[in-house]
């Protein structure tokens, strides 16, 4: 309740822009476990605690040393699972969760295991599990409005999800998975439907991220076929 939200606020303040020096000790010193309780706060119904937990996890996911602990350490499934849950439930913090996952995906060693995130009883293959990270990202992109309203929470979620997919698509194993979803179709549609001329696409825009996804998926045979099937060649031309 309120006590939890107040504690989360203090954790966030300890790692905000003015206290960057605290971020690595909070996660890597071995003295504290802030990740597990923050991940639990993501499942709260009250917006305040959830929002502050998202902001804190975002800040903590920036230092390189922390990425390894958050993406591959003992709390990783709780953290990634919590972030996925917020995105799956289409909460207003979805875009913050996509940014946090994208921050973690800059660690090359984490990208294959991240896309294997598939909670549930026994070993459920990611493509067979609607609660896996890949299926949640696919649903987010498929449910996006055809003409995104710039700056809206919905379009920000899609934009940063494409940034995350851009990083995850760097590995052949991940690209083979993406090729079996509607994600290639969605990112090509982002390029096809944009009204902005290519010369005005800014860094980290939806179009920029989508083009990078196409570039990365085009490297591997399995995902390349999926791109060709969606008409990517004409769109790129």
C-alpha positions as CSV (number, residue, x, y, z in Angstrom):
1,X,0.0,0.0,0.0
2,X,1.1,3.5,0.8
3,X,4.2,2.4,2.8
4,X,5.4,0.3,-0.2
5,X,4.8,3.2,-2.6
6,X,6.8,5.6,-0.2
7,X,9.6,3.1,0.0
8,X,9.7,2.7,-3.8
9,X,9.8,6.5,-4.1
10,X,12.9,6.6,-1.9
11,X,14.6,3.8,-3.9
12,X,13.9,5.8,-7.0
13,X,15.3,9.0,-5.5
14,X,18.5,7.1,-4.4
15,X,19.2,6.2,-8.1
16,X,17.8,9.3,-9.9
17,X,19.9,11.6,-12.2
18,X,21.3,13.4,-9.2
19,X,22.5,10.1,-7.6
20,X,24.0,8.2,-10.5
21,X,26.9,7.1,-8.3
22,X,24.5,4.9,-6.3
23,X,23.3,2.8,-9.2
24,X,26.0,0.2,-9.3
25,X,26.4,-0.3,-5.5
26,X,22.6,-0.7,-5.2
27,X,22.7,-3.7,-7.6
28,X,26.2,-5.1,-7.6
29,X,27.5,-4.7,-4.1
30,X,25.9,-8.0,-2.9
31,X,24.6,-6.1,0.2
32,X,21.1,-5.4,-1.0
33,X,18.4,-7.0,-3.1
34,X,16.4,-4.1,-4.4
35,X,15.5,-5.9,-7.7
36,X,13.1,-8.6,-6.3
37,X,10.9,-6.1,-4.4
38,X,10.9,-3.6,-7.3
39,X,9.9,-6.5,-9.6
40,X,7.0,-7.3,-7.2
41,X,5.9,-3.7,-7.3
42,X,5.4,-4.0,-11.0
43,X,2.5,-6.4,-10.3
44,X,0.7,-3.9,-8.1
45,X,-2.7,-2.5,-9.1
46,X,-2.1,0.9,-7.7
47,X,-0.4,3.1,-10.4
48,X,2.0,5.0,-8.1
49,X,4.1,2.2,-6.8
50,X,4.2,0.5,-10.2
51,X,5.2,3.8,-12.0
52,X,8.0,4.5,-9.5
53,X,9.3,0.9,-9.7
54,X,9.4,1.3,-13.5
55,X,11.4,4.5,-13.2
56,X,13.8,3.0,-10.6
57,X,14.4,-0.1,-12.7
58,X,15.0,2.1,-15.7
59,X,17.7,4.0,-13.9
60,X,19.3,0.9,-12.5
61,X,19.4,-0.8,-16.0
62,X,21.7,2.0,-17.4
63,X,25.1,1.0,-16.0
64,X,26.9,-1.8,-17.9
65,X,27.7,-3.7,-14.7
66,X,24.0,-3.7,-13.6
67,X,22.8,-5.0,-17.0
68,X,24.5,-8.4,-16.4
69,X,22.9,-8.8,-12.9
70,X,19.5,-7.7,-14.0
71,X,19.4,-9.7,-17.2
72,X,21.3,-12.9,-16.1
73,X,21.4,-12.8,-12.3
74,X,19.2,-14.6,-9.7
75,X,16.5,-11.9,-9.9
76,X,16.4,-11.8,-13.7
77,X,13.3,-13.9,-14.3
78,X,11.4,-11.8,-11.7
79,X,12.6,-8.5,-13.3
80,X,11.9,-9.6,-16.9
81,X,8.7,-11.3,-15.9
82,X,7.4,-8.1,-14.1
83,X,8.3,-5.9,-17.0
84,X,6.5,-8.3,-19.4
85,X,3.4,-8.4,-17.2
86,X,3.0,-4.6,-17.4
87,X,3.4,-4.6,-21.2
88,X,1.0,-7.5,-21.5
89,X,-1.6,-5.7,-19.4
90,X,-1.2,-2.6,-21.6
91,X,-0.6,-0.4,-18.5
92,X,0.4,3.2,-19.1
93,X,3.9,2.3,-18.0
94,X,4.4,-0.1,-20.9
95,X,6.7,2.2,-22.7
96,X,8.9,2.5,-19.6
97,X,9.1,-1.3,-19.4
98,X,10.1,-1.5,-23.1
99,X,12.9,1.1,-22.5
100,X,14.1,-0.9,-19.5
101,X,14.3,-4.1,-21.5
102,X,16.0,-2.3,-24.3
103,X,18.6,-1.0,-21.9
104,X,19.3,-4.6,-20.8
105,X,19.4,-5.8,-24.4
106,X,22.5,-3.7,-25.1
107,X,24.4,-6.5,-23.2
108,X,25.2,-8.9,-26.0
109,X,25.4,-11.9,-23.7
110,X,21.8,-11.4,-22.6
111,X,19.9,-11.2,-25.9
112,X,19.3,-14.9,-26.5
113,X,18.2,-15.7,-22.9
114,X,16.0,-12.6,-22.8
115,X,14.0,-13.8,-25.8
116,X,13.7,-17.2,-24.3
117,X,11.7,-15.7,-21.4
118,X,8.6,-18.0,-21.3
119,X,7.0,-18.3,-17.8
120,X,4.7,-21.2,-16.8
121,X,4.6,-24.8,-15.7
122,X,7.4,-26.9,-17.2
123,X,9.4,-25.7,-20.2
124,X,7.0,-24.0,-22.6
125,X,8.6,-22.9,-25.9
126,X,8.4,-19.1,-26.3
127,X,6.3,-19.4,-29.5
128,X,3.8,-21.7,-27.8
129,X,3.3,-19.3,-24.8
130,X,1.1,-16.2,-25.0
131,X,2.9,-14.9,-21.9
132,X,6.4,-15.1,-23.4
133,X,8.4,-11.9,-24.2
134,X,8.2,-12.6,-28.0
135,X,4.5,-13.1,-28.0
136,X,3.9,-10.0,-25.8
137,X,6.0,-7.9,-28.2
138,X,4.1,-9.3,-31.2
139,X,0.7,-8.5,-29.6
140,X,1.9,-4.9,-28.7
141,X,2.9,-4.3,-32.3
142,X,-0.2,-5.9,-33.8
143,X,-2.6,-3.9,-31.6
144,X,-0.9,-0.6,-32.4
145,X,-3.1,2.0,-34.2
146,X,-2.4,2.2,-38.0
147,X,-1.6,5.9,-37.7
148,X,0.3,6.3,-34.4
149,X,-0.4,9.5,-32.4
150,X,3.1,10.9,-31.8
151,X,3.9,11.1,-28.1
152,X,1.0,9.0,-26.9
153,X,1.7,6.2,-24.4
154,X,0.6,3.6,-27.0
155,X,2.9,4.8,-29.8
156,X,5.8,5.3,-27.3
157,X,5.4,1.7,-26.3
158,X,5.5,0.5,-29.9
159,X,8.5,2.7,-30.7
160,X,10.6,1.4,-27.8
161,X,9.5,-2.2,-28.4
162,X,10.9,-1.8,-31.9
163,X,14.2,-0.5,-30.3
164,X,14.2,-3.6,-28.1
165,X,13.5,-5.9,-31.1
166,X,16.3,-4.2,-33.1
167,X,18.8,-5.3,-30.4
168,X,17.3,-8.8,-30.0
169,X,17.4,-9.4,-33.7
170,X,21.2,-9.3,-33.8
171,X,21.4,-13.0,-33.1
172,X,20.6,-15.7,-35.7
173,X,18.8,-17.8,-33.1
174,X,16.5,-14.9,-32.1
175,X,15.9,-13.9,-35.7
176,X,14.7,-17.4,-36.5
177,X,12.1,-17.0,-33.8
178,X,11.0,-13.5,-35.0
179,X,10.6,-14.9,-38.5
180,X,7.9,-17.2,-37.2
181,X,5.8,-14.3,-35.8
182,X,4.0,-11.3,-37.3
183,X,6.8,-9.0,-36.1
184,X,8.5,-8.7,-39.5
185,X,5.1,-7.8,-41.1
186,X,4.5,-5.1,-38.4
187,X,7.9,-3.4,-38.7
188,X,7.6,-3.3,-42.5
189,X,4.2,-1.8,-42.1
190,X,5.7,0.9,-39.8
191,X,7.9,1.9,-42.8
192,X,5.1,1.6,-45.3
193,X,2.6,3.6,-43.4
194,X,4.8,6.5,-42.2
195,X,4.0,10.0,-43.5
196,X,7.5,11.3,-42.7
197,X,9.9,11.4,-45.7
198,X,13.0,9.2,-45.0
199,X,15.3,12.2,-44.9
200,X,13.5,13.4,-41.8
201,X,13.6,10.2,-39.8
202,X,15.4,11.0,-36.6
203,X,17.6,8.7,-34.5
204,X,15.5,6.5,-32.2
205,X,12.3,7.2,-34.1
206,X,9.8,4.5,-34.8
207,X,11.0,4.5,-38.5
208,X,14.6,4.4,-37.5
209,X,14.2,1.5,-35.2
210,X,11.9,-0.4,-37.7
211,X,14.5,0.0,-40.5
212,X,17.2,-1.4,-38.2
213,X,15.0,-4.4,-37.4
214,X,14.6,-5.0,-41.1
215,X,18.4,-4.7,-41.6
216,X,19.2,-7.1,-38.7
217,X,16.5,-9.7,-39.8
218,X,17.7,-9.5,-43.4
219,X,21.0,-11.0,-42.4
220,X,19.6,-14.5,-41.6
221,X,18.0,-16.9,-43.9
222,X,14.9,-17.8,-41.8
223,X,13.9,-14.2,-41.1
224,X,14.9,-13.0,-44.5
225,X,12.2,-15.1,-46.1
226,X,9.6,-13.7,-43.7
227,X,10.6,-10.1,-44.7
228,X,10.5,-10.9,-48.4
229,X,7.0,-12.4,-47.9
230,X,5.8,-9.1,-46.4
231,X,6.9,-7.0,-49.4
232,X,9.9,-5.5,-47.6
233,X,11.9,-5.1,-50.8
234,X,9.5,-2.7,-52.3
235,X,9.2,-0.7,-49.1
236,X,13.0,-0.4,-48.7
237,X,13.3,0.7,-52.4
